[in-house]
Amino acid sequence: MSSKERFPLESTEMSDPCITRVLVLGGTGHGKSSFINAMIGEDKCTVGVTWAADKSITTDVEEFSITRGDGTITFFDTPALKTLSDNNKFRQLYKNGFNAVVIIYSIKPFTQTRPSLLQQVENVLALKDYTGSNLLVALTFADFLEDATVEEFVNTNKELKDFQQKYGVNLVAICNTFEKYSQEGIGQRNTFFNRLDAILRQNDQPLSKKPCVVGIKCKIGIIVTSVIVIGISIFLYFYVF
């Protein structure tokens, strides 16, 4: 069974429109859990350094939520990409769709895998015919840039540059060593949420190639309800009063 059959991009019902669902994907040791901790400002995700043994600390999909503004953002931490196709919890969650997907891509050099991290992301999300803009790449371990810039790093990384251009993704650099409530930590958190807000403004639907099913149902429901209310009002006006 293909990844497209397992994880269709067509969205079904979102459980709560007030909750922003953010899927976090990435390779083992690239800093998915550390990224979530940095964004929620608390050490809720278990972290460790096991990339050398290709061993994932996160063994199942886990949810971590924060309140922001008048809504809730739920981050979904995930185990190694290569295990997701057989993860029942992930498959069930994906049926409901995600408002945004954050791909964790480490600037710190890793032994190259085949398929590569970005190829695995494409396979898991079945991005072949994807035309949305729900994707954001977080470049972790930004301290490894030293005197280089993000633009210079991307320009020397052909696969990442091609991925960025192909899907129109935004990039945000994240330094894993910043104290969460230091000026730098707060600054990079604000930068991320500004990028996330921009994605959400562009997309009124979860990860989908077609108009949101829920959005259409809601609009139809509003129209039908309005027609009924108007009809009742006319009836009462002419036949009762």
C-alpha positions in Angstrom: 0.0 0.0 0.0 1.4 3.4 -1.0 2.0 6.2 1.5 -0.7 8.2 -0.4 -3.2 5.5 0.2 -2.3 5.3 3.9 -2.2 9.1 4.5 -4.6 10.8 2.0 -4.2 14.6 2.1 -7.9 15.1 1.9 -8.9 16.3 5.3 -11.9 15.0 7.3 -13.3 16.4 10.5 -11.1 18.5 12.7 -11.9 17.8 16.3 -12.0 21.4 17.5 -11.6 24.5 15.3 -10.1 26.4 18.2 -7.1 24.0 18.4 -4.2 24.5 16.0 -2.7 21.1 15.2 1.0 21.2 14.4 2.7 18.0 13.3 6.5 17.9 14.1 8.5 15.6 11.8 12.3 14.9 11.6 15.1 12.5 11.8 16.4 10.8 14.9 18.5 13.2 16.9 17.6 16.3 14.8 15.9 17.9 17.8 12.2 17.4 17.4 11.5 17.1 21.2 14.0 19.9 22.0 12.2 22.2 19.5 8.8 21.6 21.1 10.3 22.3 24.6 11.7 25.5 23.3 8.4 26.6 21.7 6.2 25.8 24.7 8.8 27.2 27.2 8.8 24.0 29.3 10.7 20.8 29.4 7.8 18.5 28.8 9.3 16.3 26.1 11.9 13.7 27.0 15.1 14.5 25.2 18.4 12.6 24.8 21.5 12.2 22.6 21.1 8.9 20.8 21.5 9.8 17.1 24.8 8.0 16.8 23.0 4.7 17.5 20.0 5.8 15.4 17.8 5.2 18.4 14.8 7.4 19.0 13.9 8.7 22.5 10.4 9.3 21.3 8.8 5.9 20.7 5.2 7.0 19.9 3.2 10.1 18.9 2.9 12.4 21.9 0.8 15.6 22.3 1.8 18.8 24.0 -0.4 21.9 24.1 -0.1 25.5 25.1 -2.6 28.3 25.2 -1.8 31.2 23.0 -4.1 34.1 22.5 -7.7 32.9 22.5 -6.8 29.4 21.2 -4.7 26.3 21.8 -1.7 25.1 19.9 -1.1 21.3 20.1 2.3 20.0 19.0 2.5 16.4 18.0 5.9 15.0 18.7 6.7 11.9 16.6 9.2 9.0 16.6 11.6 8.2 13.8 10.2 8.9 10.3 10.9 5.3 9.2 8.4 4.0 11.8 5.5 6.3 11.1 4.0 4.4 8.2 3.2 1.5 10.7 2.2 3.8 13.6 -1.6 3.4 14.2 -1.9 6.5 16.3 -0.2 8.6 13.7 -2.5 7.2 11.0 -5.6 7.9 13.0 -4.5 11.5 13.8 -3.6 12.2 10.2 -7.2 11.4 9.2 -8.2 14.5 11.0 -5.6 16.7 9.3 -3.0 19.1 10.6 -3.0 22.9 10.3 0.7 23.0 9.9 3.7 20.7 9.6 7.1 21.6 11.0 10.0 19.7 9.5 13.0 19.6 11.9 16.2 19.7 9.9 19.5 19.8 11.8 22.3 22.1 10.7 24.6 19.9 12.7 26.0 17.3 10.2 24.6 13.8 10.4 25.5 10.6 8.6 23.4 10.7 5.4 20.6 8.1 5.2 18.9 6.7 2.2 16.2 7.7 1.5 17.2 11.1 2.9 15.2 12.9 5.6 13.4 15.1 3.1 12.6 12.2 0.9 11.1 10.4 3.8 9.0 13.4 4.7 7.7 13.5 1.1 6.9 9.8 1.3 5.1 10.0 4.7 3.0 13.0 3.7 2.5 11.9 0.0 3.6 15.4 -1.2 3.9 14.4 -4.9 0.9 16.5 -5.9 0.9 18.8 -2.9 0.0 22.4 -3.7 -0.6 23.9 -0.3 1.6 26.0 2.0 1.2 24.3 5.4 4.9 23.4 5.6 7.6 25.1 7.7 11.3 23.9 8.1 12.9 24.6 11.5 16.7 24.5 11.2 17.8 23.3 14.6 21.3 23.5 16.1 21.6 27.0 14.6 24.8 27.6 16.7 26.6 25.3 14.2 26.2 28.0 11.7 28.9 30.0 13.6 29.7 32.9 11.2 27.6 31.7 8.3 24.0 32.7 7.6 20.9 30.6 7.0 20.9 31.7 3.3 24.5 30.6 2.9 23.7 27.2 4.5 20.7 26.6 2.2 22.7 27.6 -0.9 25.3 24.9 -0.1 22.6 22.3 0.5 21.1 21.5 -2.8 18.4 19.1 -1.6 17.1 21.5 1.1 17.2 24.4 -1.4 15.2 22.3 -4.0 12.7 21.3 -1.3 12.2 24.9 -0.3 11.6 26.1 -3.8 9.5 23.1 -4.8 7.0 23.5 -1.9 7.5 27.2 -1.1 8.4 26.5 2.5 9.5 29.1 5.1 12.7 28.5 7.1 13.3 29.5 10.7 16.6 28.9 12.6 16.4 27.5 16.1 19.3 27.4 18.6 18.9 24.4 20.9 21.2 25.9 23.6 19.3 29.1 24.3 17.7 29.4 27.8 14.0 29.3 27.3 13.2 32.6 28.9 16.4 34.4 27.9 16.1 37.3 25.5 17.4 35.1 22.7 15.0 32.2 23.6 12.0 34.4 23.7 13.1 36.1 20.5 13.4 32.9 18.5 10.1 31.6 19.9 8.3 34.8 18.8 9.9 34.4 15.3 8.6 30.9 15.0 5.1 31.8 16.0 5.1 34.8 13.6 6.0 32.3 10.8 3.3 29.9 12.0 0.7 32.7 12.1 1.6 33.6 8.5 1.0 30.0 7.5 -2.3 29.8 9.3 -3.5 33.0 7.6 -2.7 31.6 4.2 -4.5 28.3 5.0 -8.1 28.1 6.2 -8.0 24.3 6.0 -5.8 21.5 7.3 -3.2 19.8 5.2 -5.2 19.3 2.0 -5.2 19.5 -1.7 -8.9 20.2 -1.9 -11.2 22.7 -0.1 -11.7 21.7 3.5 -14.6 19.3 4.0 -15.4 20.9 7.3 -15.2 24.4 5.9 -17.8 23.5 3.2 -20.1 21.8 5.7 -19.9 24.8 8.0 -20.7 27.3 5.2 -23.6 25.1 4.0 -24.9 24.8 7.5 -24.8 28.6 8.0 -26.7 29.2 4.8 -29.3 26.6 5.5 -29.8 27.9 9.0 -30.1 31.5 7.7 -32.7 30.5 5.1 -34.8 28.6 7.8 -34.7 31.6 10.2 -35.7 34.0 7.4 -38.5 31.6 6.4 -39.9 31.3 9.9 -39.7 35.1 10.4 -41.7 35.7 7.2 -44.3 33.1 8.2 -44.7 34.6 11.7 -45.0 38.1 10.2 -47.7 37.3 7.7 -49.7 34.5 9.4 -49.4 35.2 13.1 -49.0 38.9 13.5 
